[in-house]
Amino acid sequence: MILEILTPEKKLYSGNVYGVQMPGISGLFEVLEKHAPLVSALGKGNLKVLETKTQFKNYTIQSGFVEVLNNKTTVLLEGATEA
């Protein structure tokens, strides 16, 4: 699955990943390869990029939106820092 994480200032992440865990408005959810199309609002919390099943990167995010379409996940954030 291709993942892109974007803020108004820069592109934080771009690459092929195993999955991504995100803080939704109603709770944490995960997107893996071949996920159904989805658009969702994101809340404040921890976004975890699963580069492989055992290797990951964490980002602390403010809020934003995610779109999943055709095995590509695009995350648009108001603000984020690598944890």
Biopython code that builds the backbone (N, CA, C, O; Angstrom):
import numpy as np
from Bio.PDB.StructureBuilder import StructureBuilder

atoms = [
    (1, "MET", "N", (0.848, -1.170, 0.000)),
    (1, "MET", "CA", (0.000, 0.000, 0.000)),
    (1, "MET", "C", (0.897, 1.237, 0.000)),
    (1, "MET", "O", (1.909, 1.278, 0.700)),
    (2, "ILE", "N", (0.528, 2.224, -0.773)),
    (2, "ILE", "CA", (1.271, 3.479, -0.823)),
    (2, "ILE", "C", (0.676, 4.430, 0.212)),
    (2, "ILE", "O", (-0.542, 4.577, 0.304)),
    (3, "LEU", "N", (1.546, 5.073, 0.988)),
    (3, "LEU", "CA", (1.116, 6.019, 2.016)),
    (3, "LEU", "C", (1.789, 7.353, 1.784)),
    (3, "LEU", "O", (2.996, 7.420, 1.547)),
    (4, "GLU", "N", (0.993, 8.433, 1.854)),
    (4, "GLU", "CA", (1.513, 9.791, 1.830)),
    (4, "GLU", "C", (0.937, 10.541, 3.013)),
    (4, "GLU", "O", (-0.272, 10.528, 3.241)),
    (5, "ILE", "N", (1.820, 11.202, 3.772)),
    (5, "ILE", "CA", (1.400, 12.036, 4.899)),
    (5, "ILE", "C", (1.835, 13.458, 4.580)),
    (5, "ILE", "O", (3.022, 13.730, 4.404)),
    (6, "LEU", "N", (0.858, 14.366, 4.505)),
    (6, "LEU", "CA", (1.116, 15.744, 4.083)),
    (6, "LEU", "C", (0.632, 16.744, 5.123)),
    (6, "LEU", "O", (-0.420, 16.558, 5.735)),
    (7, "THR", "N", (1.410, 17.812, 5.318)),
    (7, "THR", "CA", (0.980, 18.964, 6.115)),
    (7, "THR", "C", (1.020, 20.171, 5.182)),
    (7, "THR", "O", (1.542, 20.062, 4.073)),
    (8, "PRO", "N", (0.488, 21.311, 5.596)),
    (8, "PRO", "CA", (0.573, 22.496, 4.730)),
    (8, "PRO", "C", (2.018, 22.908, 4.430)),
    (8, "PRO", "O", (2.288, 23.516, 3.394)),
    (9, "GLU", "N", (2.942, 22.579, 5.331)),
    (9, "GLU", "CA", (4.333, 22.978, 5.153)),
    (9, "GLU", "C", (5.151, 22.023, 4.298)),
    (9, "GLU", "O", (5.989, 22.460, 3.510)),
    (10, "LYS", "N", (4.914, 20.706, 4.447)),
    (10, "LYS", "CA", (5.777, 19.747, 3.763)),
    (10, "LYS", "C", (5.154, 18.355, 3.692)),
    (10, "LYS", "O", (4.114, 18.086, 4.293)),
    (11, "LYS", "N", (5.819, 17.481, 2.941)),
    (11, "LYS", "CA", (5.459, 16.073, 2.881)),
    (11, "LYS", "C", (6.245, 15.364, 3.981)),
    (11, "LYS", "O", (7.475, 15.334, 3.938)),
    (12, "LEU", "N", (5.549, 14.796, 4.963)),
    (12, "LEU", "CA", (6.207, 14.125, 6.079)),
    (12, "LEU", "C", (6.656, 12.712, 5.737)),
    (12, "LEU", "O", (7.695, 12.253, 6.210)),
    (13, "TYR", "N", (5.874, 12.028, 4.918)),
    (13, "TYR", "CA", (6.180, 10.628, 4.631)),
    (13, "TYR", "C", (5.611, 10.256, 3.270)),
    (13, "TYR", "O", (4.524, 10.698, 2.897)),
    (14, "SER", "N", (6.347, 9.448, 2.542)),
    (14, "SER", "CA", (5.865, 8.905, 1.281)),
    (14, "SER", "C", (6.571, 7.572, 1.054)),
    (14, "SER", "O", (7.800, 7.508, 1.071)),
    (15, "GLY", "N", (5.804, 6.520, 0.845)),
    (15, "GLY", "CA", (6.424, 5.232, 0.606)),
    (15, "GLY", "C", (5.437, 4.084, 0.631)),
    (15, "GLY", "O", (4.242, 4.264, 0.865)),
    (16, "ASN", "N", (5.972, 2.898, 0.383)),
    (16, "ASN", "CA", (5.185, 1.676, 0.396)),
    (16, "ASN", "C", (5.224, 1.094, 1.810)),
    (16, "ASN", "O", (6.308, 0.883, 2.355)),
    (17, "VAL", "N", (4.067, 0.834, 2.411)),
    (17, "VAL", "CA", (4.000, 0.387, 3.806)),
    (17, "VAL", "C", (3.102, -0.836, 3.960)),
    (17, "VAL", "O", (2.322, -1.177, 3.071)),
    (18, "TYR", "N", (3.236, -1.480, 5.111)),
    (18, "TYR", "CA", (2.374, -2.611, 5.474)),
    (18, "TYR", "C", (0.994, -2.116, 5.896)),
    (18, "TYR", "O", (-0.023, -2.716, 5.546)),
    (19, "GLY", "N", (0.965, -1.010, 6.657)),
    (19, "GLY", "CA", (-0.297, -0.460, 7.142)),
    (19, "GLY", "C", (-0.073, 0.818, 7.925)),
    (19, "GLY", "O", (1.060, 1.273, 8.086)),
    (20, "VAL", "N", (-1.168, 1.394, 8.413)),
    (20, "VAL", "CA", (-1.094, 2.622, 9.208)),
    (20, "VAL", "C", (-2.228, 2.619, 10.234)),
    (20, "VAL", "O", (-3.369, 2.287, 9.913)),
    (21, "GLN", "N", (-1.896, 2.995, 11.481)),
    (21, "GLN", "CA", (-2.886, 3.125, 12.559)),
    (21, "GLN", "C", (-3.096, 4.608, 12.824)),
    (21, "GLN", "O", (-2.134, 5.368, 12.937)),
    (22, "MET", "N", (-4.365, 5.019, 12.923)),
    (22, "MET", "CA", (-4.687, 6.439, 13.062)),
    (22, "MET", "C", (-5.744, 6.683, 14.128)),
    (22, "MET", "O", (-6.591, 5.826, 14.380)),
    (23, "PRO", "N", (-5.692, 7.874, 14.765)),
    (23, "PRO", "CA", (-6.724, 8.231, 15.751)),
    (23, "PRO", "C", (-7.926, 8.878, 15.063)),
    (23, "PRO", "O", (-7.876, 10.052, 14.696)),
    (24, "GLY", "N", (-8.981, 8.129, 14.894)),
    (24, "GLY", "CA", (-10.205, 8.693, 14.335)),
    (24, "GLY", "C", (-10.949, 9.498, 15.377)),
    (24, "GLY", "O", (-10.556, 9.516, 16.544)),
    (25, "ILE", "N", (-12.002, 10.153, 14.980)),
    (25, "ILE", "CA", (-12.818, 10.945, 15.906)),
    (25, "ILE", "C", (-13.439, 10.045, 16.976)),
    (25, "ILE", "O", (-13.542, 10.443, 18.136)),
    (26, "SER", "N", (-13.853, 8.833, 16.590)),
    (26, "SER", "CA", (-14.504, 7.909, 17.527)),
    (26, "SER", "C", (-13.572, 6.851, 18.096)),
    (26, "SER", "O", (-14.006, 5.996, 18.868)),
    (27, "GLY", "N", (-12.289, 6.898, 17.724)),
    (27, "GLY", "CA", (-11.352, 5.912, 18.242)),
    (27, "GLY", "C", (-10.307, 5.522, 17.212)),
    (27, "GLY", "O", (-10.340, 5.965, 16.064)),
    (28, "LEU", "N", (-9.386, 4.689, 17.647)),
    (28, "LEU", "CA", (-8.272, 4.250, 16.823)),
    (28, "LEU", "C", (-8.747, 3.267, 15.744)),
    (28, "LEU", "O", (-9.593, 2.413, 16.010)),
    (29, "PHE", "N", (-8.198, 3.390, 14.525)),
    (29, "PHE", "CA", (-8.480, 2.417, 13.476)),
    (29, "PHE", "C", (-7.226, 2.185, 12.638)),
    (29, "PHE", "O", (-6.280, 2.971, 12.683)),
    (30, "GLU", "N", (-7.235, 1.093, 11.872)),
    (30, "GLU", "CA", (-6.067, 0.694, 11.096)),
    (30, "GLU", "C", (-6.453, 0.449, 9.647)),
    (30, "GLU", "O", (-7.531, -0.077, 9.367)),
    (31, "VAL", "N", (-5.582, 0.825, 8.733)),
    (31, "VAL", "CA", (-5.774, 0.589, 7.305)),
    (31, "VAL", "C", (-4.632, -0.299, 6.827)),
    (31, "VAL", "O", (-3.460, 0.015, 7.034)),
    (32, "LEU", "N", (-4.983, -1.399, 6.191)),
    (32, "LEU", "CA", (-4.002, -2.323, 5.626)),
    (32, "LEU", "C", (-4.185, -2.373, 4.111)),
    (32, "LEU", "O", (-5.083, -1.731, 3.565)),
    (33, "GLU", "N", (-3.333, -3.136, 3.440)),
    (33, "GLU", "CA", (-3.385, -3.255, 1.989)),
    (33, "GLU", "C", (-4.767, -3.703, 1.516)),
    (33, "GLU", "O", (-5.414, -4.531, 2.157)),
    (34, "LYS", "N", (-5.207, -3.151, 0.396)),
    (34, "LYS", "CA", (-6.487, -3.462, -0.254)),
    (34, "LYS", "C", (-7.701, -3.137, 0.610)),
    (34, "LYS", "O", (-8.730, -3.808, 0.523)),
    (35, "HIS", "N", (-7.577, -2.095, 1.452)),
    (35, "HIS", "CA", (-8.693, -1.642, 2.279)),
    (35, "HIS", "C", (-9.775, -1.043, 1.381)),
    (35, "HIS", "O", (-9.480, -0.504, 0.314)),
    (36, "ALA", "N", (-11.006, -1.140, 1.814)),
    (36, "ALA", "CA", (-12.119, -0.546, 1.078)),
    (36, "ALA", "C", (-11.965, 0.978, 1.044)),
    (36, "ALA", "O", (-11.360, 1.555, 1.948)),
    (37, "PRO", "N", (-12.505, 1.632, 0.014)),
    (37, "PRO", "CA", (-12.427, 3.099, -0.043)),
    (37, "PRO", "C", (-13.003, 3.734, 1.222)),
    (37, "PRO", "O", (-13.993, 3.259, 1.777)),
    (38, "LEU", "N", (-12.360, 4.820, 1.664)),
    (38, "LEU", "CA", (-12.717, 5.423, 2.947)),
    (38, "LEU", "C", (-12.289, 6.881, 2.964)),
    (38, "LEU", "O", (-11.233, 7.227, 2.435)),
    (39, "VAL", "N", (-13.101, 7.732, 3.566)),
    (39, "VAL", "CA", (-12.729, 9.103, 3.907)),
    (39, "VAL", "C", (-13.141, 9.285, 5.353)),
    (39, "VAL", "O", (-14.278, 8.988, 5.719)),
    (40, "SER", "N", (-12.209, 9.780, 6.193)),
    (40, "SER", "CA", (-12.502, 9.918, 7.610)),
    (40, "SER", "C", (-11.770, 11.121, 8.194)),
    (40, "SER", "O", (-10.689, 11.492, 7.737)),
    (41, "ALA", "N", (-12.377, 11.722, 9.211)),
    (41, "ALA", "CA", (-11.722, 12.787, 9.972)),
    (41, "ALA", "C", (-10.821, 12.152, 11.019)),
    (41, "ALA", "O", (-11.122, 11.080, 11.545)),
    (42, "LEU", "N", (-9.718, 12.819, 11.314)),
    (42, "LEU", "CA", (-8.788, 12.336, 12.322)),
    (42, "LEU", "C", (-8.749, 13.306, 13.499)),
    (42, "LEU", "O", (-8.883, 14.519, 13.336)),
    (43, "GLY", "N", (-8.563, 12.737, 14.686)),
    (43, "GLY", "CA", (-8.454, 13.546, 15.889)),
    (43, "GLY", "C", (-7.007, 13.670, 16.337)),
    (43, "GLY", "O", (-6.090, 13.198, 15.665)),
    (44, "LYS", "N", (-6.820, 14.304, 17.465)),
    (44, "LYS", "CA", (-5.493, 14.473, 18.038)),
    (44, "LYS", "C", (-5.018, 13.143, 18.616)),
    (44, "LYS", "O", (-5.792, 12.430, 19.254)),
    (45, "GLY", "N", (-3.731, 12.804, 18.393)),
    (45, "GLY", "CA", (-3.220, 11.554, 18.936)),
    (45, "GLY", "C", (-1.980, 11.073, 18.226)),
    (45, "GLY", "O", (-1.214, 11.865, 17.678)),
    (46, "ASN", "N", (-1.785, 9.759, 18.239)),
    (46, "ASN", "CA", (-0.605, 9.125, 17.667)),
    (46, "ASN", "C", (-0.953, 8.422, 16.361)),
    (46, "ASN", "O", (-1.892, 7.628, 16.308)),
    (47, "LEU", "N", (-0.199, 8.714, 15.317)),
    (47, "LEU", "CA", (-0.331, 8.028, 14.041)),
    (47, "LEU", "C", (0.879, 7.118, 13.901)),
    (47, "LEU", "O", (2.018, 7.575, 14.006)),
    (48, "LYS", "N", (0.641, 5.832, 13.666)),
    (48, "LYS", "CA", (1.712, 4.835, 13.609)),
    (48, "LYS", "C", (1.808, 4.274, 12.195)),
    (48, "LYS", "O", (0.865, 3.654, 11.703)),
    (49, "VAL", "N", (2.946, 4.492, 11.546)),
    (49, "VAL", "CA", (3.202, 3.973, 10.204)),
    (49, "VAL", "C", (3.889, 2.619, 10.350)),
    (49, "VAL", "O", (5.001, 2.535, 10.872)),
    (50, "LEU", "N", (3.231, 1.570, 9.892)),
    (50, "LEU", "CA", (3.790, 0.220, 9.951)),
    (50, "LEU", "C", (4.540, -0.036, 8.643)),
    (50, "LEU", "O", (3.949, -0.474, 7.656)),
    (51, "GLU", "N", (5.842, 0.239, 8.646)),
    (51, "GLU", "CA", (6.639, 0.054, 7.434)),
    (51, "GLU", "C", (6.740, -1.425, 7.068)),
    (51, "GLU", "O", (6.697, -1.781, 5.890)),
    (52, "THR", "N", (6.876, -2.281, 8.077)),
    (52, "THR", "CA", (6.792, -3.735, 7.934)),
    (52, "THR", "C", (5.979, -4.217, 9.127)),
    (52, "THR", "O", (5.461, -3.402, 9.891)),
    (53, "LYS", "N", (5.861, -5.524, 9.295)),
    (53, "LYS", "CA", (5.117, -6.042, 10.445)),
    (53, "LYS", "C", (5.808, -5.730, 11.773)),
    (53, "LYS", "O", (5.158, -5.713, 12.818)),
    (54, "THR", "N", (7.127, -5.483, 11.740)),
    (54, "THR", "CA", (7.874, -5.251, 12.985)),
    (54, "THR", "C", (8.534, -3.880, 13.071)),
    (54, "THR", "O", (8.985, -3.492, 14.149)),
    (55, "GLN", "N", (8.604, -3.138, 11.975)),
    (55, "GLN", "CA", (9.272, -1.839, 11.959)),
    (55, "GLN", "C", (8.237, -0.737, 11.751)),
    (55, "GLN", "O", (7.393, -0.830, 10.860)),
    (56, "PHE", "N", (8.309, 0.317, 12.587)),
    (56, "PHE", "CA", (7.306, 1.373, 12.488)),
    (56, "PHE", "C", (7.889, 2.736, 12.853)),
    (56, "PHE", "O", (8.963, 2.836, 13.445)),
    (57, "LYS", "N", (7.139, 3.796, 12.476)),
    (57, "LYS", "CA", (7.446, 5.177, 12.836)),
    (57, "LYS", "C", (6.206, 5.767, 13.472)),
    (57, "LYS", "O", (5.087, 5.456, 13.065)),
    (58, "ASN", "N", (6.400, 6.629, 14.482)),
    (58, "ASN", "CA", (5.292, 7.287, 15.160)),
    (58, "ASN", "C", (5.304, 8.785, 14.884)),
    (58, "ASN", "O", (6.361, 9.412, 14.812)),
    (59, "TYR", "N", (4.111, 9.344, 14.731)),
    (59, "TYR", "CA", (3.934, 10.781, 14.569)),
    (59, "TYR", "C", (2.857, 11.235, 15.545)),
    (59, "TYR", "O", (1.844, 10.556, 15.713)),
    (60, "THR", "N", (3.068, 12.365, 16.180)),
    (60, "THR", "CA", (2.042, 12.981, 17.019)),
    (60, "THR", "C", (1.318, 13.989, 16.138)),
    (60, "THR", "O", (1.934, 14.907, 15.596)),
    (61, "ILE", "N", (0.004, 13.814, 15.999)),
    (61, "ILE", "CA", (-0.755, 14.669, 15.077)),
    (61, "ILE", "C", (-1.785, 15.511, 15.823)),
    (61, "ILE", "O", (-2.213, 15.169, 16.925)),
    (62, "GLN", "N", (-2.172, 16.617, 15.197)),
    (62, "GLN", "CA", (-3.191, 17.508, 15.761)),
    (62, "GLN", "C", (-4.577, 17.073, 15.291)),
    (62, "GLN", "O", (-5.398, 16.629, 16.095)),
    (63, "SER", "N", (-4.832, 17.197, 14.016)),
    (63, "SER", "CA", (-6.102, 16.761, 13.424)),
    (63, "SER", "C", (-5.936, 16.752, 11.914)),
    (63, "SER", "O", (-4.944, 17.256, 11.388)),
    (64, "GLY", "N", (-6.903, 16.180, 11.222)),
    (64, "GLY", "CA", (-6.818, 16.134, 9.771)),
    (64, "GLY", "C", (-7.826, 15.180, 9.171)),
    (64, "GLY", "O", (-8.862, 14.883, 9.766)),
    (65, "PHE", "N", (-7.502, 14.706, 7.976)),
    (65, "PHE", "CA", (-8.380, 13.805, 7.247)),
    (65, "PHE", "C", (-7.554, 12.722, 6.565)),
    (65, "PHE", "O", (-6.369, 12.910, 6.291)),
    (66, "VAL", "N", (-8.192, 11.591, 6.295)),
    (66, "VAL", "CA", (-7.538, 10.504, 5.568)),
    (66, "VAL", "C", (-8.463, 10.056, 4.435)),
    (66, "VAL", "O", (-9.683, 10.003, 4.590)),
    (67, "GLU", "N", (-7.851, 9.735, 3.293)),
    (67, "GLU", "CA", (-8.574, 9.173, 2.155)),
    (67, "GLU", "C", (-7.863, 7.888, 1.752)),
    (67, "GLU", "O", (-6.644, 7.866, 1.583)),
    (68, "VAL", "N", (-8.643, 6.813, 1.598)),
    (68, "VAL", "CA", (-8.118, 5.533, 1.128)),
    (68, "VAL", "C", (-8.829, 5.222, -0.183)),
    (68, "VAL", "O", (-10.057, 5.150, -0.235)),
    (69, "LEU", "N", (-8.032, 5.039, -1.254)),
    (69, "LEU", "CA", (-8.612, 4.781, -2.568)),
    (69, "LEU", "C", (-7.577, 4.079, -3.441)),
    (69, "LEU", "O", (-6.444, 4.545, -3.563)),
    (70, "ASN", "N", (-7.965, 2.961, -4.046)),
    (70, "ASN", "CA", (-7.104, 2.212, -4.971)),
    (70, "ASN", "C", (-5.749, 1.853, -4.366)),
    (70, "ASN", "O", (-4.714, 2.042, -5.005)),
    (71, "ASN", "N", (-5.753, 1.344, -3.158)),
    (71, "ASN", "CA", (-4.560, 0.888, -2.446)),
    (71, "ASN", "C", (-3.557, 2.016, -2.171)),
    (71, "ASN", "O", (-2.359, 1.772, -2.030)),
    (72, "LYS", "N", (-4.069, 3.259, -2.096)),
    (72, "LYS", "CA", (-3.257, 4.417, -1.733)),
    (72, "LYS", "C", (-3.951, 5.149, -0.602)),
    (72, "LYS", "O", (-5.145, 5.436, -0.675)),
    (73, "THR", "N", (-3.191, 5.450, 0.449)),
    (73, "THR", "CA", (-3.724, 6.169, 1.598)),
    (73, "THR", "C", (-3.068, 7.540, 1.663)),
    (73, "THR", "O", (-1.843, 7.648, 1.722)),
    (74, "THR", "N", (-3.885, 8.582, 1.651)),
    (74, "THR", "CA", (-3.389, 9.949, 1.730)),
    (74, "THR", "C", (-3.895, 10.557, 3.028)),
    (74, "THR", "O", (-5.101, 10.607, 3.273)),
    (75, "VAL", "N", (-2.963, 11.021, 3.862)),
    (75, "VAL", "CA", (-3.292, 11.625, 5.146)),
    (75, "VAL", "C", (-2.949, 13.114, 5.064)),
    (75, "VAL", "O", (-1.801, 13.476, 4.807)),
    (76, "LEU", "N", (-3.942, 13.969, 5.283)),
    (76, "LEU", "CA", (-3.766, 15.418, 5.268)),
    (76, "LEU", "C", (-3.898, 15.918, 6.704)),
    (76, "LEU", "O", (-4.946, 15.755, 7.329)),
    (77, "LEU", "N", (-2.826, 16.533, 7.228)),
    (77, "LEU", "CA", (-2.799, 16.932, 8.628)),
    (77, "LEU", "C", (-2.585, 18.428, 8.790)),
    (77, "LEU", "O", (-1.899, 19.060, 7.986)),
    (78, "GLU", "N", (-3.182, 18.991, 9.844)),
    (78, "GLU", "CA", (-2.958, 20.398, 10.167)),
    (78, "GLU", "C", (-1.584, 20.591, 10.786)),
    (78, "GLU", "O", (-0.941, 21.619, 10.576)),
    (79, "GLY", "N", (-1.137, 19.607, 11.547)),
    (79, "GLY", "CA", (0.166, 19.688, 12.176)),
    (79, "GLY", "C", (0.599, 18.326, 12.672)),
    (79, "GLY", "O", (-0.225, 17.528, 13.119)),
    (80, "ALA", "N", (1.909, 18.055, 12.593)),
    (80, "ALA", "CA", (2.419, 16.762, 13.045)),
    (80, "ALA", "C", (3.917, 16.873, 13.341)),
    (80, "ALA", "O", (4.633, 17.668, 12.730)),
    (81, "THR", "N", (4.371, 16.050, 14.300)),
    (81, "THR", "CA", (5.788, 15.959, 14.600)),
    (81, "THR", "C", (6.136, 14.486, 14.741)),
    (81, "THR", "O", (5.327, 13.690, 15.217)),
    (82, "GLU", "N", (7.355, 14.128, 14.320)),
    (82, "GLU", "CA", (7.781, 12.744, 14.458)),
    (82, "GLU", "C", (8.116, 12.481, 15.921)),
    (82, "GLU", "O", (8.864, 13.237, 16.541)),
    (83, "ALA", "N", (7.555, 11.401, 16.468)),
    (83, "ALA", "CA", (7.759, 11.076, 17.890)),
    (83, "ALA", "C", (8.944, 10.155, 18.061)),
    (83, "ALA", "O", (9.271, 9.772, 19.184)),
]
sb = StructureBuilder()
sb.init_structure("model")
sb.init_model(0)
sb.init_chain("A")
sb.init_seg("    ")
for serial, (resi, resn, name, xyz) in enumerate(atoms, 1):
    if name == "N":
        sb.init_residue(resn, " ", resi, " ")
    sb.init_atom(name, np.array(xyz, "f"), 0.0, 1.0, " ", f" {name:<3s}", serial, name[0])
structure = sb.get_structure()
